């Protein structure tokens, strides 16, 4: 049986865990960060120096949206010079806390922040008004705004909002607003009616010509608002072609570049354009390009086929053309280099011929390698085999069965052949497609090991 003192200690420990710590209490369950939310009281308008009608209410919630109780909320006036009471409050069982706000003594904007340590802040706004005894529009306190402030010529539109206030900062209802804009090519839509109870009237501005427009407003035909707003009109965006990859490459003269050039077509809003025909054209260097006409995919991308550089070392140029798209043609450059690493210097037998019986087929592999013995991964080069009896210089190709001619795949040609008469032989690899290395390819011609046909 557990001693009573131990039980009392366990109860006290639990009370200490869950009943102490105030704001530092860590509640079990849930991994999401708490969030402080505005529930009520923001955006009010009231008399300057007076308490607002509605309380300011916040709510602290967990990831599941459940209220978090017993957390301290700190209230602070951040603009307008008013007061908020109490300065601190504790969230109730629903996670809510409230305060009363008295605005500053002057007309205009007021703000209050509510904060929970370790969570964050929210900001309440309010407008203070003053009864000046003059209900007419004020040129100084009335305002203009534009959204957005940058539009595209011919297609964009900016919303112009005018807020008419009197000398006390109060909204003026029933005022007629007329908009004006500098520049040419404008389409200026006037407000559809007089200001509402919020003092607001709304119009729009568009233009077919690029430039900066200054928008102004006149109220009731006589009060010109001092504030103006600028709207920037940009040149109408056009579909365009841009370079993705494959520029400024280097490869052995006469070989393909490592990365096939690619472009992307975009609409005026920067979205990918599929179905656009792109033509790839070699314009310098004398090389060739496979798959010269391509169509952009759903991502707006078109990629050329293999671009093979000219056989002479030097500059090579490839253009990607897409009609009238802005940015067309896109220009790719590549440098063809001679000799050294990455350029075919000679052949080697990666797989040597074995000793075999008469008419027994076997496999040999011939690779093109550079001066360092590294395979040059060029495809489509035709290599052929010659059969020579040991110590004879004349070929005995009539004794060789199978296909003597094979094209390289990634620099390697694979042959499957047989010999019809017993003797000792060697194979020699040759090519007519590497003229820069001799009349039949690399010199000296590479021969295989001697093998026996029994």
N, C-alpha and C positions, 0 to 999 in steps of 0.2 A: 504494500500500500504506500502511495506517495505521501510524504510528510506534508502537513498543512503549510509549513513555512515555504516549501518549494512551490506549492500551488500559488500562494500569495505572491511570491517572487515573479512567477510567470505572468500573473494578471497585471502586476505593476509594470512589467517589461512591455506588455502589449499596450497598456495605456500610454506609456512613455513613447512608444513607436508611433501610435496613431493620434495621440492627443496633444503632442507638443510640436513646437517648431514653427507654428504660424505659417508664414508665406513659404517657408522652406520645406513644407510637407510634400513628400513625393507619394502620389497616389498609385496604387497597384493597377496594373492592366493598361494596355494601349501603348503603342510606341510612337504615335504621331505627336507633333508639337502642338501645344495649346494655341488658340487664336483669339484675339480680342476683336469684338465686332461692335459697330454702332447699331443700336436698336431703335433709338428715337431721339429727336431734338435737334438734329442738324439742319441747316438751311433756313432757319427762321428769320423773320423780319420783325423788329420791334423798336419801340421808342428808345433813343439814345439815353443812357443813364438809368433805364428801367429794367426790372427783371422780366425775362422772357416768359411767355405763357406756359410753354412745355418744358418739362424736365429734360436734362441730358441723361440718356440711359445707354449703358454699355452692357455687353454680355461676354463672359469668358467661357469658351467651349473647348472640349477635347476633339480628337480626330473624328469621333463618331457623332459629333454635334451635341453631346451631352454637356450641360452646364457644370462648371467647376466652382464649388463654393469656397468660402473662407480665404480668398486671395485679396490682397490690398490693391486698390485702384487709386492712383494719384492724379488729381486734377490740377491743371495749370493754365492760366490765361497767357496766350502767346502773342496776341495782337488786339488792339482796340482799347486797352487800359481798363477793362471792367474787372469784375470779381466773380469767383465761382466758389460755392460752399456746398458741402464741406470740402476741405483741401484733400482729404483722403476718405475713402469708403471701402467697405468690405463686401465682396460678392455674396449674395444670398444663396439659398439651396438651389436656385435655378441658374446660378452663375451671373446674376445681374447686379449692377450697382448704379446709383443715380446721383445727380447733383443739380443745384439751381444756378442759373447764370444771369448775372446782371451786366448789361452791356456798358461799354465806355460812354463818356459824356458827349462824344462827337459823332456826327453822322458818318457812316462808312462801314468798312469791313471789320469784323471781330472774329477771333479764333480762340478755341480752347483745345488743349491736348489732354487725353486720358491715357495713362500708362500703367502697365503691369510689369514689374521687374522680371527680366528674363523672358518676357513674351513679346512686348512691343508697344506701339502707341497707335492711337487713332485721333483724327482731328475733326472737331465740330466747327462749322462756320455759321455766322449770322450777320445780318445787316442792320445797323442802327440808323434810325431816321430822326429828323428834327422837324417839328412843325414851325415853319418860318412865317406862316401867314401869307406866303406867296406861292400859289399853285402853278405858276408858269414854268415852262421848260428852262433849265439852266444850261447855258453853253459850256460851263466849266465842269459840271458834275455828270452830264450825260456822256455816254461812252459808245465806242464802236469796237467790233472785233470781227476777224475773218477766219474761216476754217474750211479748207486748209489755206495756208498763206502761199503755197506754191501749187500751180496747176499747169496742165499741158495745153498748149495752144490747140484750139479746134475741138478738144474733147473734154477738157477739165472744167470744173465749176467750183467756185468758192461761195460759201454761205456767209452773207454779211449780216451781223446782228447789231441792232442799235437799241440801247437802253436809255430811255428818256427819263431824267430825274429833275425834280425842282431844286430850289436853292437849299432846301433842308435835306437833300439826298433821297427824297421820297419818289417812288415811281409815278410817272404822269400817265394817266389813262386817257385814251381818245385823241392822242396827238398824231398828226399826219407827218410822216417822214419821207423825204425825197433824197435819193442817193445820186451821187455824181462820181465819175471815175475819169482819170487822165488817160491819154493814149488813144490809139485807134484800133479798129477791129473789135470793139467791145460789144458784148451782149449783156446789158444791165437790166435785170428784172426788179422792178420796184416792189416794196412791201404790198401785200394784197389788201391791207386795210390799216386802220389806225392802231395805235398801241393798245395792248390789253391792260389788265389790272396790274400786271408786272412791269408796265412801261416799255415792253419790248416790241419791236417791229423787225421783220426779217425779209431780206432780199437776196439776190444771187448775182454773181459776176462771172462771165466767161469771156474769152477773146480768141480770135483767130491769129493774132500776131504776138510774137514773143516780146517781152519787155516787162518793166515794172509799172504797175498801176497804183496810183494813190486814190483811195476811196474816201469821200467825205459825205456828210449828211446835213440837211437843213430841216428844222422842225417848224411846222405850221407856216412855212414859207418865209420866215423872217429870222429865226434863231439858228445860226450856223454853229454846229457843235465844234468845239476847238480841237478835239481829238480826231485824228485821221488814222487810217490803216493802210498798209502796203500789201499788195498781192503780186507775186512774181509769176509771170507767164513764161513757161519754157517752150522751146521748139517742139513741135509735135513729134513724139517718139515713133520710130519706124521699126518694123521687124529687122533683125540683124543677125549676122553670122560672126561667130567668134572662134578663136583657136583654142582647142582643148589640150592637145599634146602632139608631139612628133616633130617639133621644130628644133633646129640647131643640133642635128645629129652628125655623127662621124662613123664611117664604115669603109671597108676596103673598096677601092674603085672596082666597078663591075659587079658588086654584090648588093644585096638588099639591106636597107637600113633596119636596125633592130626593132624599132617601134613604128607601126603603121600610122601615118598622120590622121588626126581626127578633128572635126569641127562640130559646133553645135549651133542650131538655129533657134532663135528666141523671138517671141512676139513683142509688141510694144510695151507690155507689162512685165517682161522678163520671164515669161513662162515658156517651156520647151515647145517647139513647133515640129510636129511629126509630118511626114509626107512631103518634105521639101527635097527637090532633086538637086544634088551637088555633083559637079563635074570636076575631077582632078586632072590637071594638065601639067606635063613636064614642060617648063619654059626655059631651062638652062641646064647644061651638063650632059645632055644627050642620052639620059637614061630612059627607063620605061616605067609605067605604072599599070598594074593589073587592076581590074575592076574600077575603071576610070569613072564610071557613072554610078553613084550610090544615092540612096534615099534615106533621109533622116528617120530614126526610129521614134518610139513614143517619148524617149528622153530628149529628142531633138538632135541626136548625135548621128553623124555619118562618118565612116572610117574608110580610107582608101584600101585598095588591095596592096600587094607587095610593091614597094617603090625600090626599083633596082637602079643604082647609080650608074653613070656613064663609065666606060672602061678607062678613060683618062683621069688621072688624079686632078682634083680641083673642086670648084664650087658647083653645086647642083641646086636647082630651084624647082619646087612643085607648087602650083596654085590650086586652091579650092574655090570654085566659082558657083554662085547661087543667084543668078539673075540680078535683080535690082535690090537685093537685101543689103542693108547698110553693113559695111565691113567687108563686102565681097569685092575682089577676091582676097582670101586669106592666104598669106605667103609662107611656105615652109622652106627652110634651107638645110642643106647637108653638105658635108665635106668628104669627098672621096680621097682616100689616102693610098699610097703605093708601098708595097713591101712591109716587112716587119710583122709584128704581132697582128693577128686577125686576118692576114692575107695568105692565100694558098701558096705554099712553098714546095711541097712534095706530097706523094701518096705514101701510106703505110698499110700493110696488111694487118688489120686488127685481129682477124681470124685466119690463121695460116692453113694451107691445104694439108690434110692428113695422108698417111699411107693408106691406099685403098685397093680394091680389086678392080679388074677390068669392067667398065660400064657401070661401076658403082658410083651413084651420085653423092656429092659432098658439098658443103657450104663454105664459102670464103667471104670475108668482109674487107672492103677497101675504104679507107678514110682519107679525106683531104685534110692536111694539117699545115700549120704555119711554121715559122722557123723555130718556134719553141716546142713543136710537137703537139700543139693543142689543136683539136679538131675545129675546123672552120665550118660552122653549121649552115652552109648554103645548100639549098635543095635545087633539084632539076638539072644538075651537071651530069652529062652522060659520060660514063667511064666504061671502057671495054677491056677484055682480057686477051692476052696472047699466050699460047702454049709453046714452050721451047723444051726440046730434049736437052739433057745436061750436056754441056760442052759443045752445043750447037748454036749457031747464031741465026739460023733460018727457022721461022716459026713452023709448028706442026698443027695448025689450027684445024686441019681436017680431022684430027683425032679427038677434038674437043666437042662434046655434046652439051646441050642446054643453051641457055640464053647468055651469050658472051657480052651483051650490051645491057647495062642497067643505069638508071638515074639515081643520083644521090638523094637521100632523105636526111635532112639535118647534117649534111656533110659525109654521109656514109652510104656506100653502094653494096648491096648484098647479092651474091651470085650463087646459083645452084647448078653445078656442072658435073660432068663425068668424062673419063678418058677411055678410049676404046682399045688401046694396045698397051701391053706391059712394057715398062721402061722406067727410067728415072727422068723426072721433069721439074720444071719450074714455071711459074706463071708471072706474067708481066702486066701491070696496070697502065693503061694509056687513056688519053682524052684528046679530042679535037676542039674542045670548047674553052681552052685556056691558052689562047694564042700568045698572051704576054709572057708565058713561061716556056715557049718553044713550040715547034710544029705539032707535037703530039702531047703537050703537057709538060709537067715538071721534068727537068733534067737533073741527074741521070734518071732514066726510067726505072721505076722501082720493080724489083723482082721479088718473088716469094722465096721461102725456103725450098730446098730440093725435096721432092716427095717421090715415093715409089708407087708404081701401079703394078700389081702382081697378076 
